[in-house]
């Protein structure tokens, strides 16, 4: 039976662990980049919505903006619609909004 060198075995084990740590480090960096980009997208969508609202306040109609290829942002259309009960519809109408505006 061959003799085992404890230092050599430890070094080999460390090399294996280091490669595993490198791969998980790369994964963490990738996930963090995704989170950072999502945050940037949320901020960009918020800025887009504000700019669209400002354009309409400055006199541009929705139809004019649409003709220019500047439809309202997808954020507005992404909201899910819920079925409203009669009391919710009444409270929406009291507040001056309809369920289609939400």
Phi and psi in radians as a Rosetta constraint file:
Dihedral C 1 N 2 CA 2 C 2 CIRCULARHARMONIC -1.339 0.35
Dihedral N 2 CA 2 C 2 N 3 CIRCULARHARMONIC 2.581 0.35
Dihedral C 2 N 3 CA 3 C 3 CIRCULARHARMONIC -1.398 0.35
Dihedral N 3 CA 3 C 3 N 4 CIRCULARHARMONIC 2.476 0.35
Dihedral C 3 N 4 CA 4 C 4 CIRCULARHARMONIC -1.716 0.35
Dihedral N 4 CA 4 C 4 N 5 CIRCULARHARMONIC 2.349 0.35
Dihedral C 4 N 5 CA 5 C 5 CIRCULARHARMONIC -1.680 0.35
Dihedral N 5 CA 5 C 5 N 6 CIRCULARHARMONIC 1.988 0.35
Dihedral C 5 N 6 CA 6 C 6 CIRCULARHARMONIC -1.082 0.35
Dihedral N 6 CA 6 C 6 N 7 CIRCULARHARMONIC -0.696 0.35
Dihedral C 6 N 7 CA 7 C 7 CIRCULARHARMONIC -1.152 0.35
Dihedral N 7 CA 7 C 7 N 8 CIRCULARHARMONIC -0.736 0.35
Dihedral C 7 N 8 CA 8 C 8 CIRCULARHARMONIC -1.114 0.35
Dihedral N 8 CA 8 C 8 N 9 CIRCULARHARMONIC -0.731 0.35
Dihedral C 8 N 9 CA 9 C 9 CIRCULARHARMONIC -1.113 0.35
Dihedral N 9 CA 9 C 9 N 10 CIRCULARHARMONIC -0.745 0.35
Dihedral C 9 N 10 CA 10 C 10 CIRCULARHARMONIC -1.078 0.35
Dihedral N 10 CA 10 C 10 N 11 CIRCULARHARMONIC -0.773 0.35
Dihedral C 10 N 11 CA 11 C 11 CIRCULARHARMONIC -1.100 0.35
Dihedral N 11 CA 11 C 11 N 12 CIRCULARHARMONIC -0.699 0.35
Dihedral C 11 N 12 CA 12 C 12 CIRCULARHARMONIC -1.138 0.35
Dihedral N 12 CA 12 C 12 N 13 CIRCULARHARMONIC -0.725 0.35
Dihedral C 12 N 13 CA 13 C 13 CIRCULARHARMONIC -1.119 0.35
Dihedral N 13 CA 13 C 13 N 14 CIRCULARHARMONIC -0.724 0.35
Dihedral C 13 N 14 CA 14 C 14 CIRCULARHARMONIC -1.105 0.35
Dihedral N 14 CA 14 C 14 N 15 CIRCULARHARMONIC -0.702 0.35
Dihedral C 14 N 15 CA 15 C 15 CIRCULARHARMONIC -1.084 0.35
Dihedral N 15 CA 15 C 15 N 16 CIRCULARHARMONIC -0.727 0.35
Dihedral C 15 N 16 CA 16 C 16 CIRCULARHARMONIC -1.131 0.35
Dihedral N 16 CA 16 C 16 N 17 CIRCULARHARMONIC -0.767 0.35
Dihedral C 16 N 17 CA 17 C 17 CIRCULARHARMONIC -1.135 0.35
Dihedral N 17 CA 17 C 17 N 18 CIRCULARHARMONIC -0.696 0.35
Dihedral C 17 N 18 CA 18 C 18 CIRCULARHARMONIC -1.057 0.35
Dihedral N 18 CA 18 C 18 N 19 CIRCULARHARMONIC -0.724 0.35
Dihedral C 18 N 19 CA 19 C 19 CIRCULARHARMONIC -1.157 0.35
Dihedral N 19 CA 19 C 19 N 20 CIRCULARHARMONIC -0.620 0.35
Dihedral C 19 N 20 CA 20 C 20 CIRCULARHARMONIC -1.200 0.35
Dihedral N 20 CA 20 C 20 N 21 CIRCULARHARMONIC -0.687 0.35
Dihedral C 20 N 21 CA 21 C 21 CIRCULARHARMONIC -1.150 0.35
Dihedral N 21 CA 21 C 21 N 22 CIRCULARHARMONIC -0.672 0.35
Dihedral C 21 N 22 CA 22 C 22 CIRCULARHARMONIC -1.079 0.35
Dihedral N 22 CA 22 C 22 N 23 CIRCULARHARMONIC -0.729 0.35
Dihedral C 22 N 23 CA 23 C 23 CIRCULARHARMONIC -1.194 0.35
Dihedral N 23 CA 23 C 23 N 24 CIRCULARHARMONIC -0.675 0.35
Dihedral C 23 N 24 CA 24 C 24 CIRCULARHARMONIC -1.268 0.35
Dihedral N 24 CA 24 C 24 N 25 CIRCULARHARMONIC -0.549 0.35
Dihedral C 24 N 25 CA 25 C 25 CIRCULARHARMONIC -1.103 0.35
Dihedral N 25 CA 25 C 25 N 26 CIRCULARHARMONIC -0.761 0.35
Dihedral C 25 N 26 CA 26 C 26 CIRCULARHARMONIC -1.080 0.35
Dihedral N 26 CA 26 C 26 N 27 CIRCULARHARMONIC -0.680 0.35
Dihedral C 26 N 27 CA 27 C 27 CIRCULARHARMONIC -1.135 0.35
Dihedral N 27 CA 27 C 27 N 28 CIRCULARHARMONIC -0.767 0.35
Dihedral C 27 N 28 CA 28 C 28 CIRCULARHARMONIC -1.092 0.35
Dihedral N 28 CA 28 C 28 N 29 CIRCULARHARMONIC -0.756 0.35
Dihedral C 28 N 29 CA 29 C 29 CIRCULARHARMONIC -1.079 0.35
Dihedral N 29 CA 29 C 29 N 30 CIRCULARHARMONIC -0.720 0.35
Dihedral C 29 N 30 CA 30 C 30 CIRCULARHARMONIC -1.108 0.35
Dihedral N 30 CA 30 C 30 N 31 CIRCULARHARMONIC -0.779 0.35
Dihedral C 30 N 31 CA 31 C 31 CIRCULARHARMONIC -1.127 0.35
Dihedral N 31 CA 31 C 31 N 32 CIRCULARHARMONIC -0.672 0.35
Dihedral C 31 N 32 CA 32 C 32 CIRCULARHARMONIC -1.145 0.35
Dihedral N 32 CA 32 C 32 N 33 CIRCULARHARMONIC -0.691 0.35
Dihedral C 32 N 33 CA 33 C 33 CIRCULARHARMONIC -1.077 0.35
Dihedral N 33 CA 33 C 33 N 34 CIRCULARHARMONIC -0.727 0.35
Dihedral C 33 N 34 CA 34 C 34 CIRCULARHARMONIC -1.051 0.35
Dihedral N 34 CA 34 C 34 N 35 CIRCULARHARMONIC -0.806 0.35
Dihedral C 34 N 35 CA 35 C 35 CIRCULARHARMONIC -1.079 0.35
Dihedral N 35 CA 35 C 35 N 36 CIRCULARHARMONIC -0.734 0.35
Dihedral C 35 N 36 CA 36 C 36 CIRCULARHARMONIC -1.097 0.35
Dihedral N 36 CA 36 C 36 N 37 CIRCULARHARMONIC -0.744 0.35
Dihedral C 36 N 37 CA 37 C 37 CIRCULARHARMONIC -1.170 0.35
Dihedral N 37 CA 37 C 37 N 38 CIRCULARHARMONIC -0.633 0.35
Dihedral C 37 N 38 CA 38 C 38 CIRCULARHARMONIC -1.096 0.35
Dihedral N 38 CA 38 C 38 N 39 CIRCULARHARMONIC -0.748 0.35
Dihedral C 38 N 39 CA 39 C 39 CIRCULARHARMONIC -1.074 0.35
Dihedral N 39 CA 39 C 39 N 40 CIRCULARHARMONIC -0.721 0.35
Dihedral C 39 N 40 CA 40 C 40 CIRCULARHARMONIC -1.133 0.35
Dihedral N 40 CA 40 C 40 N 41 CIRCULARHARMONIC -0.680 0.35
Dihedral C 40 N 41 CA 41 C 41 CIRCULARHARMONIC -1.121 0.35
Dihedral N 41 CA 41 C 41 N 42 CIRCULARHARMONIC -0.747 0.35
Dihedral C 41 N 42 CA 42 C 42 CIRCULARHARMONIC -1.038 0.35
Dihedral N 42 CA 42 C 42 N 43 CIRCULARHARMONIC -0.782 0.35
Dihedral C 42 N 43 CA 43 C 43 CIRCULARHARMONIC -1.136 0.35
Dihedral N 43 CA 43 C 43 N 44 CIRCULARHARMONIC -0.716 0.35
Dihedral C 43 N 44 CA 44 C 44 CIRCULARHARMONIC -1.146 0.35
Dihedral N 44 CA 44 C 44 N 45 CIRCULARHARMONIC -0.699 0.35
Dihedral C 44 N 45 CA 45 C 45 CIRCULARHARMONIC -1.150 0.35
Dihedral N 45 CA 45 C 45 N 46 CIRCULARHARMONIC -0.659 0.35
Dihedral C 45 N 46 CA 46 C 46 CIRCULARHARMONIC -1.136 0.35
Dihedral N 46 CA 46 C 46 N 47 CIRCULARHARMONIC -0.759 0.35
Dihedral C 46 N 47 CA 47 C 47 CIRCULARHARMONIC -1.110 0.35
Dihedral N 47 CA 47 C 47 N 48 CIRCULARHARMONIC -0.693 0.35
Dihedral C 47 N 48 CA 48 C 48 CIRCULARHARMONIC -1.084 0.35
Dihedral N 48 CA 48 C 48 N 49 CIRCULARHARMONIC -0.768 0.35
Dihedral C 48 N 49 CA 49 C 49 CIRCULARHARMONIC -1.097 0.35
Dihedral N 49 CA 49 C 49 N 50 CIRCULARHARMONIC -0.769 0.35
Dihedral C 49 N 50 CA 50 C 50 CIRCULARHARMONIC -1.083 0.35
Dihedral N 50 CA 50 C 50 N 51 CIRCULARHARMONIC -0.728 0.35
Dihedral C 50 N 51 CA 51 C 51 CIRCULARHARMONIC -1.149 0.35
Dihedral N 51 CA 51 C 51 N 52 CIRCULARHARMONIC -0.674 0.35
Dihedral C 51 N 52 CA 52 C 52 CIRCULARHARMONIC -1.120 0.35
Dihedral N 52 CA 52 C 52 N 53 CIRCULARHARMONIC -0.799 0.35
Dihedral C 52 N 53 CA 53 C 53 CIRCULARHARMONIC -1.076 0.35
Dihedral N 53 CA 53 C 53 N 54 CIRCULARHARMONIC -0.733 0.35
Dihedral C 53 N 54 CA 54 C 54 CIRCULARHARMONIC -1.101 0.35
Dihedral N 54 CA 54 C 54 N 55 CIRCULARHARMONIC -0.682 0.35
Dihedral C 54 N 55 CA 55 C 55 CIRCULARHARMONIC -1.097 0.35
Dihedral N 55 CA 55 C 55 N 56 CIRCULARHARMONIC -0.689 0.35
Dihedral C 55 N 56 CA 56 C 56 CIRCULARHARMONIC -1.239 0.35
Dihedral N 56 CA 56 C 56 N 57 CIRCULARHARMONIC -0.583 0.35
Dihedral C 56 N 57 CA 57 C 57 CIRCULARHARMONIC -1.201 0.35
Dihedral N 57 CA 57 C 57 N 58 CIRCULARHARMONIC -0.486 0.35
Dihedral C 57 N 58 CA 58 C 58 CIRCULARHARMONIC -1.457 0.35
Dihedral N 58 CA 58 C 58 N 59 CIRCULARHARMONIC 0.103 0.35
Dihedral C 58 N 59 CA 59 C 59 CIRCULARHARMONIC 1.903 0.35
Dihedral N 59 CA 59 C 59 N 60 CIRCULARHARMONIC -0.088 0.35
Dihedral C 59 N 60 CA 60 C 60 CIRCULARHARMONIC -1.368 0.35
Dihedral N 60 CA 60 C 60 N 61 CIRCULARHARMONIC 2.320 0.35
Dihedral C 60 N 61 CA 61 C 61 CIRCULARHARMONIC -1.494 0.35
Dihedral N 61 CA 61 C 61 N 62 CIRCULARHARMONIC 2.808 0.35
Dihedral C 61 N 62 CA 62 C 62 CIRCULARHARMONIC -1.051 0.35
Dihedral N 62 CA 62 C 62 N 63 CIRCULARHARMONIC -0.689 0.35
Dihedral C 62 N 63 CA 63 C 63 CIRCULARHARMONIC -1.118 0.35
Dihedral N 63 CA 63 C 63 N 64 CIRCULARHARMONIC -0.730 0.35
Dihedral C 63 N 64 CA 64 C 64 CIRCULARHARMONIC -1.104 0.35
Dihedral N 64 CA 64 C 64 N 65 CIRCULARHARMONIC -0.780 0.35
Dihedral C 64 N 65 CA 65 C 65 CIRCULARHARMONIC -1.115 0.35
Dihedral N 65 CA 65 C 65 N 66 CIRCULARHARMONIC -0.662 0.35
Dihedral C 65 N 66 CA 66 C 66 CIRCULARHARMONIC -1.110 0.35
Dihedral N 66 CA 66 C 66 N 67 CIRCULARHARMONIC -0.731 0.35
Dihedral C 66 N 67 CA 67 C 67 CIRCULARHARMONIC -1.078 0.35
Dihedral N 67 CA 67 C 67 N 68 CIRCULARHARMONIC -0.492 0.35
Dihedral C 67 N 68 CA 68 C 68 CIRCULARHARMONIC -1.494 0.35
Dihedral N 68 CA 68 C 68 N 69 CIRCULARHARMONIC 0.044 0.35
Dihedral C 68 N 69 CA 69 C 69 CIRCULARHARMONIC 1.446 0.35
Dihedral N 69 CA 69 C 69 N 70 CIRCULARHARMONIC 0.318 0.35
Dihedral C 69 N 70 CA 70 C 70 CIRCULARHARMONIC -1.993 0.35
Dihedral N 70 CA 70 C 70 N 71 CIRCULARHARMONIC 1.190 0.35
Dihedral C 70 N 71 CA 71 C 71 CIRCULARHARMONIC -1.270 0.35
Dihedral N 71 CA 71 C 71 N 72 CIRCULARHARMONIC 2.816 0.35
Dihedral C 71 N 72 CA 72 C 72 CIRCULARHARMONIC -0.958 0.35
Dihedral N 72 CA 72 C 72 N 73 CIRCULARHARMONIC 2.603 0.35
Dihedral C 72 N 73 CA 73 C 73 CIRCULARHARMONIC -1.082 0.35
Dihedral N 73 CA 73 C 73 N 74 CIRCULARHARMONIC 2.737 0.35
Dihedral C 73 N 74 CA 74 C 74 CIRCULARHARMONIC -1.138 0.35
Dihedral N 74 CA 74 C 74 N 75 CIRCULARHARMONIC -0.363 0.35
Dihedral C 74 N 75 CA 75 C 75 CIRCULARHARMONIC -1.007 0.35
Dihedral N 75 CA 75 C 75 N 76 CIRCULARHARMONIC -0.729 0.35
Dihedral C 75 N 76 CA 76 C 76 CIRCULARHARMONIC -1.103 0.35
Dihedral N 76 CA 76 C 76 N 77 CIRCULARHARMONIC -0.675 0.35
Dihedral C 76 N 77 CA 77 C 77 CIRCULARHARMONIC -1.438 0.35
Dihedral N 77 CA 77 C 77 N 78 CIRCULARHARMONIC -0.217 0.35
Dihedral C 77 N 78 CA 78 C 78 CIRCULARHARMONIC -1.365 0.35
Dihedral N 78 CA 78 C 78 N 79 CIRCULARHARMONIC -0.329 0.35
Dihedral C 78 N 79 CA 79 C 79 CIRCULARHARMONIC -1.091 0.35
Dihedral N 79 CA 79 C 79 N 80 CIRCULARHARMONIC 2.460 0.35
Dihedral C 79 N 80 CA 80 C 80 CIRCULARHARMONIC -1.459 0.35
Dihedral N 80 CA 80 C 80 N 81 CIRCULARHARMONIC 2.553 0.35
Dihedral C 80 N 81 CA 81 C 81 CIRCULARHARMONIC -1.671 0.35
Dihedral N 81 CA 81 C 81 N 82 CIRCULARHARMONIC 2.409 0.35
Dihedral C 81 N 82 CA 82 C 82 CIRCULARHARMONIC -1.927 0.35
Dihedral N 82 CA 82 C 82 N 83 CIRCULARHARMONIC 2.582 0.35
Dihedral C 82 N 83 CA 83 C 83 CIRCULARHARMONIC -1.280 0.35
Dihedral N 83 CA 83 C 83 N 84 CIRCULARHARMONIC 2.237 0.35
Dihedral C 83 N 84 CA 84 C 84 CIRCULARHARMONIC -1.653 0.35
Dihedral N 84 CA 84 C 84 N 85 CIRCULARHARMONIC 2.528 0.35
Dihedral C 84 N 85 CA 85 C 85 CIRCULARHARMONIC -1.460 0.35
Dihedral N 85 CA 85 C 85 N 86 CIRCULARHARMONIC 2.919 0.35
Dihedral C 85 N 86 CA 86 C 86 CIRCULARHARMONIC -0.994 0.35
Dihedral N 86 CA 86 C 86 N 87 CIRCULARHARMONIC -0.711 0.35
Dihedral C 86 N 87 CA 87 C 87 CIRCULARHARMONIC -1.187 0.35
Dihedral N 87 CA 87 C 87 N 88 CIRCULARHARMONIC -0.602 0.35
Dihedral C 87 N 88 CA 88 C 88 CIRCULARHARMONIC -1.182 0.35
Dihedral N 88 CA 88 C 88 N 89 CIRCULARHARMONIC -0.697 0.35
Dihedral C 88 N 89 CA 89 C 89 CIRCULARHARMONIC -1.131 0.35
Dihedral N 89 CA 89 C 89 N 90 CIRCULARHARMONIC -0.694 0.35
Dihedral C 89 N 90 CA 90 C 90 CIRCULARHARMONIC -1.122 0.35
Dihedral N 90 CA 90 C 90 N 91 CIRCULARHARMONIC -0.751 0.35
Dihedral C 90 N 91 CA 91 C 91 CIRCULARHARMONIC -1.188 0.35
Dihedral N 91 CA 91 C 91 N 92 CIRCULARHARMONIC -0.597 0.35
Dihedral C 91 N 92 CA 92 C 92 CIRCULARHARMONIC -1.116 0.35
Dihedral N 92 CA 92 C 92 N 93 CIRCULARHARMONIC -0.733 0.35
Dihedral C 92 N 93 CA 93 C 93 CIRCULARHARMONIC -1.204 0.35
Dihedral N 93 CA 93 C 93 N 94 CIRCULARHARMONIC -0.612 0.35
Dihedral C 93 N 94 CA 94 C 94 CIRCULARHARMONIC -1.099 0.35
Dihedral N 94 CA 94 C 94 N 95 CIRCULARHARMONIC -0.614 0.35
Dihedral C 94 N 95 CA 95 C 95 CIRCULARHARMONIC -1.429 0.35
Dihedral N 95 CA 95 C 95 N 96 CIRCULARHARMONIC -0.040 0.35
Dihedral C 95 N 96 CA 96 C 96 CIRCULARHARMONIC 1.499 0.35
Dihedral N 96 CA 96 C 96 N 97 CIRCULARHARMONIC 0.323 0.35
Dihedral C 96 N 97 CA 97 C 97 CIRCULARHARMONIC -2.196 0.35
Dihedral N 97 CA 97 C 97 N 98 CIRCULARHARMONIC 2.738 0.35
Dihedral C 97 N 98 CA 98 C 98 CIRCULARHARMONIC -1.929 0.35
Dihedral N 98 CA 98 C 98 N 99 CIRCULARHARMONIC 2.888 0.35
Dihedral C 98 N 99 CA 99 C 99 CIRCULARHARMONIC -1.155 0.35
Dihedral N 99 CA 99 C 99 N 100 CIRCULARHARMONIC -0.406 0.35
Dihedral C 99 N 100 CA 100 C 100 CIRCULARHARMONIC -1.334 0.35
Dihedral N 100 CA 100 C 100 N 101 CIRCULARHARMONIC -0.312 0.35
Dihedral C 100 N 101 CA 101 C 101 CIRCULARHARMONIC -1.468 0.35
Dihedral N 101 CA 101 C 101 N 102 CIRCULARHARMONIC -0.286 0.35
